[in-house]
Amino acid sequence: MANRILVVDDAAFMRMMIKDILVKNGFEVVGEASNGQEAIEKYKEHQPDLVLMDITMPEVDGITSLKEIKKIDPQAKIIMCSAMGQQAMVIDAIQAGAKDFIVKPFQGDRVLEAIKKTLE
């Protein structure tokens, strides 16, 4: 059975790029969200195996959303995506329970490596 992944990014083209990489490699994208609030709702709804979440988003940011999802499900596997130069936020995310992080612009191989490592 394919691993079920929730993709969270405020940029639609980013979600599309990530989805493309995932689907080509046999993963199932069970949902998409464009902000942290939506991510929390979709997480409850779909119970995905993994969440790929952008750090910087409108309304509710990735780190706040990560903390909320961890309250709902302490076992949640979440990989954060960040732009260059967001190291401080990445450290916050890891301390809040993120399993890994990927830096934009994405390299397909790096995305897959992070996912495989997190799902082991």
C-alpha positions in Angstrom: 0.0 0.0 0.0 1.3 3.4 -0.9 2.2 5.8 1.9 -0.3 8.5 2.3 1.0 12.1 2.3 -0.5 15.5 3.1 1.2 18.4 1.2 1.0 21.8 2.8 2.3 25.0 1.1 0.6 28.3 0.4 2.0 28.3 -3.2 -0.1 26.1 -5.5 2.7 25.6 -7.9 4.9 24.3 -5.0 2.2 21.8 -4.0 2.0 20.7 -7.7 5.8 20.2 -7.9 5.9 18.2 -4.7 2.8 16.2 -5.7 4.4 15.4 -9.1 7.6 14.0 -7.3 5.5 12.0 -4.9 3.1 10.5 -7.4 5.9 9.5 -9.8 7.5 7.6 -7.0 4.5 5.7 -5.9 3.2 7.8 -3.0 -0.4 8.8 -2.6 -1.2 12.4 -1.9 -4.3 12.3 0.3 -4.8 16.0 0.7 -3.4 19.5 0.2 -3.6 22.5 2.4 -2.6 26.1 1.7 -2.2 27.2 5.4 -1.5 25.8 8.8 -5.2 25.9 9.9 -6.2 23.9 6.9 -3.3 21.5 7.5 -4.6 20.7 11.0 -8.1 20.1 9.7 -6.9 17.9 6.8 -4.6 16.0 9.2 -7.6 15.1 11.4 -9.6 14.2 8.3 -7.1 12.0 6.5 -4.7 10.7 9.2 -1.8 10.7 6.7 1.4 8.7 7.2 3.5 11.8 6.6 3.1 15.6 6.3 5.3 17.8 4.1 4.8 21.3 5.4 6.0 24.7 4.5 7.3 26.8 7.4 6.2 30.2 6.2 2.5 30.5 5.5 -0.3 33.0 6.0 -2.8 32.8 8.9 -1.2 29.9 10.8 2.5 29.2 10.1 4.1 25.8 9.8 5.6 25.7 13.2 2.3 26.5 15.0 0.6 23.9 12.9 3.3 21.3 13.6 2.8 21.8 17.3 -1.0 21.5 17.0 -0.7 18.3 14.9 1.7 16.8 17.5 -0.9 17.5 20.2 -3.5 15.6 18.2 -1.1 12.8 17.3 2.3 12.6 19.1 3.4 10.0 16.5 2.8 12.4 13.6 5.7 12.4 11.0 6.2 15.8 9.7 8.9 17.1 7.3 9.3 20.9 7.1 10.1 22.8 3.9 11.9 26.1 4.2 13.4 28.6 1.9 17.1 29.4 2.2 18.1 31.4 5.2 15.4 30.2 7.6 17.8 28.2 9.8 16.4 29.6 13.1 12.9 28.5 12.1 14.2 25.1 11.1 15.8 24.7 14.5 12.4 25.7 16.2 10.6 23.1 13.9 13.0 20.3 14.8 12.7 21.1 18.5 8.9 21.1 18.1 9.0 17.6 16.7 9.7 17.8 12.9 11.5 14.8 11.7 13.5 16.5 8.9 13.5 19.5 6.7 14.0 20.2 3.0 15.3 23.4 1.6 13.6 25.1 -1.4 14.2 25.0 -4.4 13.5 21.2 -4.1 15.7 18.5 -5.4 13.5 15.5 -6.1 16.2 13.1 -4.7 16.4 15.1 -1.4 12.7 15.1 -1.0 12.5 11.3 -1.5 15.5 10.7 0.8 13.9 12.7 3.6 10.6 10.9 3.2 12.1 7.4 3.1 14.2 8.1 6.1 11.2 9.5 8.1 8.9 6.6 7.2 11.4 3.9 8.2 
